[in-house]
Amino acid sequence: MKRPRSITLRLTLYFSIASTAVLLVGGFVIGRLVEAHLAEQDLRTLQGKLELVRATLADTRTQRGVAPLSAALDSALIGHHDLFVQVIGPDGRILYASSDLLFPEVLRSSTGPGAAATEIRSITWESDDRRYRGIAGSAATGNAGEAPAIAEVALNIDFHRSFMAEFRNSLWLAIAAGIVISALLGWVSARRGLAPARRMLKLTQRISANRLGERLPPESVPAELSDLAVAFNDMLDRLEDSFRRLSDFSSDLAHELRTPVGNLMMQTQVALSKARTADEYREVLYSNLEEYERLAHMTSDMLFLAKADNGLIQNADETVSLDEEIRQLFAFYDALSEERGVDLVLIGEGCVRGDRAMLRRALGNLLANAIRHTAHGKAITVRIGRSGNRTELRVENPGEPIAGEHLPRLFDRFYRVDPSRRSKGDGAGLGLAITKSIIEAHGGEIGASCAEGSVRFEIALPAG
């Protein structure tokens, strides 16, 4: 599997691509602007020389002679070696040519009689591997009734071409250097920008099962990472709570298993310490059988909870009358409630959809728990009602108040409010955990509260 690119590399690439695009576009625009500026300078120079030729032609023609024209223009063009002039008379004859440069036909056809200098556009062409830029315009002769001549003026712009070549080379070299520098700066910026993430990484690397108390200070990281730090701290809180619960569960499980296993070992050792009669051995086996049943029941409960944790509980889809199930449970626990002097009261009725056997097991656990913790002469009240599209059931029994810190953990496995109470009559501490798993598997909720000298377990299930 190909390893993903690092964030630093990605940010460097993105920054380099963006800066490269900006530099390339900027270099192209600068080059075009410099070319336009040089063309504008050439055009102004050519326009000035065209006006000079016009003025010279007008003064010379008024003297009624063409011969002095060459001398006058030669005198006017002294020192302008890169300037080329050609004058064409009204009849198409070349009246003056400063050199043998061949002016293109398109140049003279671009002008007409009376064209203003501001309307003239320059034309660029090549001749003998040299580049020229020129303009043409009409030039009045000064003789009344005579058609104007055409004056053509051109500049050798090889200097501009060599300048632009050097300029482009320097420009692209600077752009290439800028791209490299931008990539380097992008890498440095990305590294510095991700420094808080690396600090978070170092902190996470220190976290272990024994150091789950470490936390990331959200105020010490950039705003973009503060939400991540808060989410990470929340995750650590959940992990720390889960590890604590797992540790407590392991400790409680070892304690619960130690008692029956210790009893089995002790009874077996006593039985083997001397020869005994068949009845005595039978009595030891009956006693051991009780411990085996206790271990089997605990194992069955833990297997059920393991299935619930992994979503493997299969629920039957049938209509279950909660009030009918409660009445049957009242009949089942009638002897136990009479022995403890506890009355059982049912108020209301309601139906839900689910697995009858599982729901009876959950309700039976709640009822057995209530009977076990209700004082003599008191009554346990089960109320069933409807709230919207949910059926609610409440099991309320008078009893000793439960501190608030214990209420959220009543449904934990092997959890007891009073750890010293671990007699056989109290069970293994898995009943409420199984009840919660069954209720949640049916899409419901369960909670516990304590008020006015009574303990309440409230269940809400989708109504049938």
C-alpha positions as CSV (number, residue, x, y, z in Angstrom):
1,M,0.0,0.0,0.0
2,K,1.4,3.4,-1.0
3,R,2.2,5.6,2.0
4,P,0.3,8.9,1.9
5,R,2.3,12.1,1.5
6,S,3.0,14.0,4.7
7,I,1.1,17.2,5.4
8,T,4.4,19.2,5.3
9,L,5.1,17.9,1.8
10,R,1.6,18.6,0.6
11,L,1.6,22.2,2.0
12,T,5.0,22.7,0.4
13,L,3.8,21.4,-3.0
14,Y,0.6,23.5,-2.8
15,F,2.6,26.6,-1.8
16,S,5.1,26.0,-4.6
17,I,2.4,25.5,-7.2
18,A,0.6,28.7,-6.2
19,S,3.8,30.8,-6.1
20,T,5.0,29.3,-9.4
21,A,1.7,30.2,-11.1
22,V,1.9,33.7,-9.7
23,L,5.5,34.2,-10.7
24,L,4.9,32.8,-14.2
25,V,1.9,35.0,-14.8
26,G,3.8,38.0,-13.3
27,G,6.8,37.3,-15.5
28,F,4.6,37.0,-18.7
29,V,2.8,40.3,-17.8
30,I,6.0,42.1,-17.1
31,G,7.6,41.0,-20.4
32,R,4.5,42.1,-22.4
33,L,4.5,45.5,-20.5
34,V,8.2,46.0,-21.3
35,E,7.7,45.2,-25.0
36,A,4.7,47.5,-25.1
37,H,6.7,50.3,-23.5
38,L,9.6,49.9,-26.0
39,A,7.1,49.9,-28.9
40,E,5.5,53.1,-27.5
41,Q,8.9,54.7,-27.3
42,D,9.8,53.7,-30.8
43,L,6.4,55.0,-32.1
44,R,7.0,58.4,-30.4
45,T,10.5,58.6,-31.9
46,L,9.2,57.7,-35.4
47,Q,6.4,60.2,-35.1
48,G,8.9,62.9,-34.3
49,K,11.2,62.0,-37.2
50,L,8.1,61.9,-39.5
51,E,7.3,65.4,-38.6
52,L,10.9,66.4,-39.2
53,V,10.7,64.8,-42.7
54,R,7.4,66.6,-43.4
55,A,8.8,70.0,-42.4
56,T,12.0,69.5,-44.4
57,L,10.0,68.3,-47.4
58,A,7.7,71.3,-47.2
59,D,10.6,73.8,-47.0
60,T,12.6,72.2,-49.8
61,R,9.7,71.9,-52.3
62,T,8.8,75.5,-51.8
63,Q,12.2,76.3,-53.4
64,R,10.9,74.5,-56.6
65,G,13.6,71.9,-56.7
66,V,13.9,68.3,-55.7
67,A,17.7,68.2,-55.8
68,P,18.1,70.1,-52.6
69,L,15.8,67.5,-50.8
70,S,18.5,64.9,-50.4
71,A,20.9,67.4,-49.0
72,A,18.4,68.8,-46.6
73,L,17.3,65.4,-45.3
74,D,20.9,64.1,-45.1
75,S,21.7,67.1,-43.0
76,A,18.6,66.6,-40.8
77,L,19.5,62.9,-40.3
78,I,23.1,63.3,-39.3
79,G,24.0,61.1,-36.3
80,H,20.9,58.9,-36.7
81,H,22.5,55.7,-38.0
82,D,19.7,53.5,-36.9
83,L,17.1,55.7,-38.7
84,F,15.9,55.0,-42.2
85,V,13.8,57.4,-44.4
86,Q,12.2,57.1,-47.7
87,V,10.1,59.7,-49.6
88,I,7.8,58.7,-52.4
89,G,6.4,61.3,-54.7
90,P,2.8,61.6,-55.9
91,D,3.7,59.8,-59.1
92,G,5.2,56.8,-57.2
93,R,8.8,57.7,-57.8
94,I,11.3,57.5,-54.9
95,L,12.3,61.1,-54.2
96,Y,14.7,60.2,-51.4
97,A,16.1,57.1,-49.7
98,S,18.6,57.2,-46.9
99,S,19.6,53.6,-47.6
100,D,18.8,50.6,-49.7
101,L,16.4,49.3,-47.0
102,L,13.3,47.8,-48.7
103,F,10.2,49.1,-47.0
104,P,7.2,46.8,-47.2
105,E,4.2,47.7,-49.3
106,V,1.9,47.3,-46.3
107,L,3.6,50.2,-44.7
108,R,2.7,52.8,-47.3
109,S,-0.8,51.4,-47.8
110,S,-1.5,52.0,-44.1
111,T,-1.7,55.7,-44.6
112,G,-3.6,58.1,-46.7
113,P,-3.8,61.8,-47.5
114,G,-4.3,64.0,-44.4
115,A,-3.8,61.2,-41.8
116,A,-2.9,62.7,-38.4
117,A,0.1,61.5,-36.5
118,T,-2.0,60.2,-33.7
119,E,-3.7,57.8,-36.1
120,I,-0.5,56.2,-37.4
121,R,0.3,52.7,-36.2
122,S,3.8,51.2,-36.4
123,I,4.6,48.0,-38.4
124,T,7.4,45.6,-37.6
125,W,9.2,43.5,-40.2
126,E,12.4,41.7,-40.8
127,S,14.9,42.1,-43.6
128,D,18.4,40.5,-43.9
129,D,18.0,39.0,-40.4
130,R,17.5,42.4,-38.9
131,R,14.3,43.7,-37.4
132,Y,12.7,47.1,-38.2
133,R,9.8,49.1,-36.9
134,G,8.4,51.9,-39.1
135,I,5.6,54.2,-39.9
136,A,4.4,56.1,-43.0
137,G,2.5,59.3,-43.4
138,S,1.5,61.8,-46.0
139,A,3.7,64.8,-46.4
140,A,2.6,68.0,-48.1
141,T,5.0,69.5,-50.7
142,G,4.0,73.0,-50.1
143,N,3.3,73.5,-53.8
144,A,-0.3,74.6,-54.5
145,G,-2.4,72.0,-56.3
146,E,0.2,69.2,-55.9
147,A,-0.7,65.9,-54.3
148,P,1.1,65.1,-51.1
149,A,4.1,62.7,-51.0
150,I,4.4,59.7,-48.7
151,A,7.2,59.7,-46.1
152,E,8.3,56.4,-44.6
153,V,10.4,56.3,-41.4
154,A,11.9,53.2,-39.9
155,L,14.1,52.2,-36.9
156,N,16.4,49.3,-36.5
157,I,15.2,47.6,-33.3
158,D,17.8,44.8,-33.1
159,F,19.0,46.5,-29.9
160,H,15.6,46.1,-28.4
161,R,15.4,42.5,-29.5
162,S,18.8,41.7,-27.8
163,F,17.7,43.7,-24.8
164,M,14.4,41.7,-24.6
165,A,16.3,38.4,-25.0
166,E,18.6,39.3,-22.1
167,F,15.7,40.7,-20.1
168,R,13.7,37.5,-20.5
169,N,16.7,35.3,-19.6
170,S,17.2,37.3,-16.5
171,L,13.5,37.4,-15.7
172,W,13.0,33.6,-16.1
173,L,16.2,33.0,-14.1
174,A,14.8,35.2,-11.3
175,I,11.5,33.4,-11.6
176,A,13.2,30.0,-11.3
177,A,15.1,31.3,-8.3
178,G,11.9,32.7,-6.8
179,I,10.2,29.3,-7.3
180,V,13.0,27.5,-5.5
181,I,13.0,30.1,-2.7
182,S,9.2,29.9,-2.4
183,A,9.4,26.1,-2.1
184,L,12.0,26.4,0.6
185,L,10.1,29.1,2.5
186,G,6.9,27.0,2.0
187,W,8.7,24.0,3.6
188,V,10.0,26.1,6.5
189,S,6.5,27.7,7.0
190,A,4.8,24.3,6.9
191,R,7.3,22.9,9.4
192,R,6.8,25.8,11.8
193,G,3.1,25.8,11.2
194,L,2.8,22.1,12.1
195,A,5.1,22.4,15.2
196,P,2.0,22.3,17.5
197,A,0.9,19.1,15.8
198,R,4.3,17.6,16.5
199,R,4.0,18.6,20.1
200,M,0.7,16.9,20.3
201,L,2.3,13.8,18.7
202,K,5.0,13.8,21.4
203,L,2.4,14.0,24.1
204,T,0.3,11.2,22.6
205,Q,3.4,9.0,22.4
206,R,3.8,9.4,26.2
207,I,0.3,8.2,26.9
208,S,-0.1,4.7,28.1
209,A,-2.5,2.7,30.2
210,N,-0.7,3.9,33.3
211,R,-0.6,7.6,32.1
212,L,-4.1,8.3,30.9
213,G,-4.2,11.4,32.9
214,E,-2.2,13.4,30.3
215,R,-4.1,16.1,28.6
216,L,-3.5,18.6,25.7
217,P,-3.9,22.2,26.8
218,P,-6.3,23.6,24.1
219,E,-5.2,27.2,24.8
220,S,-1.6,26.4,23.8
221,V,-2.4,25.2,20.3
222,P,-3.6,27.3,17.2
223,A,-7.3,27.8,16.7
224,E,-7.4,25.3,13.9
225,L,-6.1,22.6,16.3
226,S,-8.1,23.6,19.4
227,D,-11.1,21.5,18.4
228,L,-8.9,18.6,17.7
229,A,-7.2,19.0,21.2
230,V,-10.6,19.2,22.9
231,A,-11.8,16.1,21.0
232,F,-8.6,14.3,21.9
233,N,-9.0,15.2,25.6
234,D,-12.6,13.9,25.5
235,M,-11.4,10.7,24.0
236,L,-8.8,10.3,26.7
237,D,-11.5,11.0,29.3
238,R,-13.6,8.2,27.8
239,L,-10.6,5.9,27.6
240,E,-9.6,6.6,31.2
241,D,-13.1,5.9,32.4
242,S,-13.2,2.7,30.3
243,F,-9.8,1.5,31.7
244,R,-11.0,2.3,35.2
245,R,-14.2,0.3,34.6
246,L,-12.2,-2.5,33.0
247,S,-9.8,-2.5,36.0
248,D,-12.7,-2.6,38.5
249,F,-14.4,-5.3,36.4
250,S,-11.3,-7.5,36.4
251,S,-10.8,-7.0,40.1
252,D,-14.4,-7.7,40.9
253,L,-14.5,-10.7,38.6
254,A,-11.4,-12.2,40.3
255,H,-13.0,-11.6,43.6
256,E,-16.3,-13.2,42.6
257,L,-14.6,-16.3,41.1
258,R,-12.2,-16.6,44.0
259,T,-15.0,-17.3,46.6
260,P,-16.6,-20.3,44.9
261,V,-13.3,-21.7,43.7
262,G,-11.9,-21.3,47.2
263,N,-15.0,-23.0,48.7
264,L,-14.6,-25.9,46.2
265,M,-10.9,-26.3,47.1
266,M,-11.5,-26.2,50.8
267,Q,-14.4,-28.7,50.8
268,T,-12.4,-31.0,48.5
269,Q,-9.4,-30.8,50.8
270,V,-11.5,-31.5,53.9
271,A,-13.1,-34.4,52.1
272,L,-9.8,-35.9,51.2
273,S,-8.2,-35.4,54.6
274,K,-9.5,-38.7,55.9
275,A,-11.8,-41.6,54.9
276,R,-15.5,-40.7,55.0
277,T,-18.7,-42.5,54.6
278,A,-20.7,-42.4,51.3
279,D,-23.3,-40.0,52.9
280,E,-20.5,-37.6,53.9
281,Y,-19.0,-37.7,50.4
282,R,-22.5,-37.1,49.0
283,E,-23.0,-34.1,51.2
284,V,-19.7,-32.7,50.0
285,L,-20.7,-33.2,46.4
286,Y,-24.1,-31.5,47.0
287,S,-22.3,-28.5,48.5
288,N,-19.9,-28.4,45.6
289,L,-22.8,-28.6,43.2
290,E,-24.2,-25.3,44.6
291,E,-20.8,-23.6,43.9
292,Y,-20.8,-25.1,40.4
293,E,-24.3,-23.7,39.8
294,R,-23.2,-20.3,41.0
295,L,-20.2,-20.4,38.6
296,A,-22.4,-21.6,35.7
297,H,-24.9,-18.8,36.4
298,M,-22.2,-16.2,36.5
299,T,-20.6,-17.6,33.3
300,S,-23.9,-17.5,31.5
301,D,-24.6,-13.9,32.6
302,M,-21.1,-12.8,31.4
303,L,-21.6,-14.6,28.0
304,F,-24.9,-12.7,27.6
305,L,-23.3,-9.4,28.4
306,A,-20.4,-10.2,25.9
307,K,-23.1,-10.8,23.2
308,A,-24.8,-7.6,24.1
309,D,-21.6,-5.6,23.9
310,N,-21.0,-7.0,20.3
311,G,-24.6,-6.5,19.1
312,L,-25.2,-10.3,18.9
313,I,-28.5,-10.4,20.8
314,Q,-31.3,-11.5,18.5
315,N,-34.7,-10.0,19.6
316,A,-38.0,-11.6,18.8
317,D,-40.6,-9.2,17.4
318,E,-43.8,-9.7,19.3
319,T,-46.2,-7.6,21.2
320,V,-45.5,-7.8,24.9
321,S,-48.0,-6.7,27.6
322,L,-45.9,-5.2,30.4
323,D,-48.7,-5.3,32.9
324,E,-49.3,-9.0,32.2
325,E,-45.6,-9.8,32.6
326,I,-45.4,-7.9,35.9
327,R,-48.4,-9.8,37.3
328,Q,-46.7,-13.1,36.4
329,L,-43.5,-11.9,38.1
330,F,-45.5,-10.9,41.1
331,A,-46.8,-14.4,41.3
332,F,-43.3,-15.8,40.9
333,Y,-41.8,-13.6,43.7
334,D,-44.9,-13.9,45.9
335,A,-43.2,-16.3,48.4
336,L,-40.1,-14.2,48.6
337,S,-42.1,-11.0,49.1
338,E,-44.2,-12.6,51.8
339,E,-41.1,-13.9,53.6
340,R,-39.6,-10.4,53.6
341,G,-43.0,-8.7,54.5
342,V,-43.0,-6.6,51.3
343,D,-46.2,-5.7,49.3
344,L,-46.2,-5.6,45.5
345,V,-48.4,-3.0,43.8
346,L,-49.0,-2.6,40.0
347,I,-50.5,0.6,38.6
348,G,-51.3,1.1,34.8
349,E,-50.8,-0.9,31.7
350,G,-48.9,-0.8,28.4
351,C,-47.5,-2.8,25.5
352,V,-44.1,-2.8,23.7
353,R,-42.6,-4.7,20.8
354,G,-39.7,-7.1,21.6
355,D,-38.6,-10.4,23.0
356,R,-40.9,-11.6,25.8
357,A,-38.4,-13.8,27.5
358,M,-35.6,-11.1,27.5
359,L,-37.9,-8.4,28.7
360,R,-39.2,-10.7,31.5
361,R,-35.6,-11.3,32.6
362,A,-34.9,-7.6,32.7
363,L,-38.1,-6.8,34.7
364,G,-37.4,-9.8,37.0
365,N,-33.9,-8.5,37.8
366,L,-35.4,-5.1,38.7
367,L,-38.1,-6.6,40.9
368,A,-35.7,-9.0,42.6
369,N,-33.3,-6.1,43.3
370,A,-36.2,-4.0,44.7
371,I,-37.4,-6.8,47.0
372,R,-33.9,-7.4,48.3
373,H,-33.5,-3.7,49.3
374,T,-37.0,-3.0,50.7
375,A,-37.5,-2.9,54.4
376,H,-40.1,-5.1,56.1
377,G,-43.6,-3.7,56.0
378,K,-43.0,-1.5,52.9
379,A,-44.5,-1.7,49.4
380,I,-42.9,-1.8,46.0
381,T,-44.8,0.1,43.3
382,V,-44.6,-0.6,39.6
383,R,-46.2,2.1,37.4
384,I,-46.8,1.7,33.7
385,G,-47.8,4.6,31.4
386,R,-47.6,6.1,28.0
387,S,-45.6,9.3,27.0
388,G,-45.9,10.1,23.3
389,N,-44.7,7.1,21.3
390,R,-42.9,5.5,24.2
391,T,-44.1,3.3,27.0
392,E,-42.6,4.1,30.4
393,L,-42.3,1.7,33.4
394,R,-41.1,2.7,36.9
395,V,-40.1,0.4,39.7
396,E,-40.1,2.4,43.0
397,N,-39.2,1.0,46.4
398,P,-38.6,2.6,49.8
399,G,-35.0,2.1,51.0
400,E,-31.8,3.6,52.1
401,P,-30.9,6.6,49.9
402,I,-28.1,6.1,47.3
403,A,-25.4,8.8,47.0
404,G,-25.4,10.6,43.7
405,E,-21.9,9.4,42.7
406,H,-23.2,5.8,42.9
407,L,-26.3,6.3,40.7
408,P,-24.5,6.4,37.3
409,R,-22.6,3.2,38.1
410,L,-25.4,1.0,39.4
411,F,-25.5,-0.6,36.0
412,D,-21.8,-1.5,35.9
413,R,-20.9,-5.1,36.1
414,F,-20.1,-6.4,39.7
415,Y,-20.7,-2.9,41.1
416,R,-22.1,-2.6,44.5
417,V,-22.9,0.5,46.5
418,D,-21.6,-1.3,49.6
419,P,-18.7,-3.5,48.5
420,S,-18.8,-5.4,51.8
421,R,-22.1,-6.9,50.9
422,R,-21.0,-10.0,48.9
423,S,-23.2,-12.7,50.3
424,K,-24.7,-15.4,48.2
425,G,-28.1,-13.8,48.6
426,D,-26.9,-10.6,46.9
427,G,-26.0,-12.3,43.6
428,A,-22.9,-11.6,41.5
429,G,-23.7,-8.0,40.7
430,L,-24.6,-8.6,37.1
431,G,-28.4,-8.3,37.2
432,L,-28.7,-4.5,36.6
433,A,-26.0,-4.7,33.9
434,I,-28.0,-7.4,32.1
435,T,-31.2,-5.4,32.5
436,K,-29.5,-2.3,30.9
437,S,-28.2,-4.4,28.0
438,I,-31.7,-5.9,27.3
439,I,-33.4,-2.5,27.4
440,E,-30.8,-0.9,25.1
441,A,-31.1,-3.8,22.7
442,H,-34.8,-3.0,22.4
443,G,-34.1,0.6,21.6
444,G,-35.0,1.8,25.1
445,E,-33.4,3.7,28.0
446,I,-33.0,3.0,31.7
447,G,-32.0,5.2,34.6
448,A,-31.9,5.4,38.3
449,S,-32.8,8.2,40.7
450,C,-33.2,8.6,44.4
451,A,-35.6,11.0,46.1
452,E,-37.8,11.3,49.2
453,G,-36.6,8.1,50.8
454,S,-37.2,5.9,47.8
455,V,-35.2,4.5,44.9
456,R,-36.6,4.6,41.4
457,F,-35.6,2.7,38.2
458,E,-37.3,4.2,35.2
459,I,-37.5,2.4,31.8
460,A,-38.6,4.0,28.5
461,L,-39.3,1.7,25.5
462,P,-40.9,2.2,22.0
463,A,-44.6,1.7,22.4
464,G,-46.1,-1.4,20.8
